[in-house]
Amino acid sequence: MRSRSDLLETAVLGVLSSSPLHGYELRKRLSLLLGRFRAFSYGTLYPALKSLQARGLIAAAEPAAGGPTARGGKARAARRAGSDAAAPPGRVTGRRGRIVYELTAEGKEHLQSVLASSGPAAWEDESFDVRFALFAQTDADTRLRILEGRRTRLTERLEAVRESAARTFERLDEYTLELQRHGLEQVEREVRWLDGLITTERDRAARRGPHNEKERG
């Protein structure tokens, strides 16, 4: 299972793959991407950004006057000129002191490597949420494997909870039973949701098949 910091870093790279962003806007995009129940604080976001910078996966970009960003050009020029003493490496303040971050070539390669993985780590509760949020950047075969793996994991969990409920039914009070029932309904609802997504992905793959065969011919 991946750590929370790994998941946050993956989410950051996924958001920055669209365009460079300063920290405040990046946090807003992360909240929109992952939902209001997964709010990120600056206390967790900036250490993640620092780690990604140290590993060369993201860099700083200074907003250009009259334009969106200089794509890190000024930051790199400053470092080449030996002006690191004026600001921490990889951190250049733009207007109103805002630091703009962008994905590096290494960051893009790392993100693609993460998005191509489809093993059990991608099926866990928190991992799945992040990976699903980045499905638009994930290839179809990987999406399908993750969805199928997630469904298998939830089905196993559902059976375990049902067996446990059957063994302890007579010893539980009405409120505990109600809570257990609520949990079962949530898992059953997600399994049905996954079934619909899997069907959609398989239908798309079936439609792509003949077209791809014609192209190869």
ABEGO torsion letter per residue (X at the ends): XBBAAAAAAAAAAAAAAABBBBAAAAAAAAAAAAEAABBBBAAAAAAAAAAAAAAGABBBBBBBBGBABAGGAAAAAAAAAGAAAABBBGBBBBBGGBBBBBBBAAAAAAAAAAAABABAAAABAAAAAAAAAAAAABBAAAAAAAAAAAAAAAAAAAAAAAAAAAAAAAABBAAAAAAAAAAAAAAAAAAAAAAAAAAAAAAAAAAAAAAAAAAAX
